[in-house]
Amino acid sequence: DTKQRFRRFIEHFELPDSGVSYYDEKLRALAEVGQAVLDLDCQHVNEYDSYLYKLLMDYPQEMIPLFDDVASDYFQESIAPLDEEAEFAR
């Protein structure tokens, strides 16, 4: 399923020698500054999953909103709850 592939990309894409999920870190940094725009490097998509990249290039009008939904869901499930816990602890 395309949504699952993109979710795995967000969770697991790493830059060389980083050891951490690049897009998870980007989303956390955006949460800290209160921004909601995630820049996606299509070359990262291609490096991680060439089929997903092909879909993005062939069907951008369908894929970009899908990617946005998956990134928003990931943020709400994985990052926003941690942000709320930090607020509560203050």
Disulfide bonds with the S-S distance in Angstrom:
none
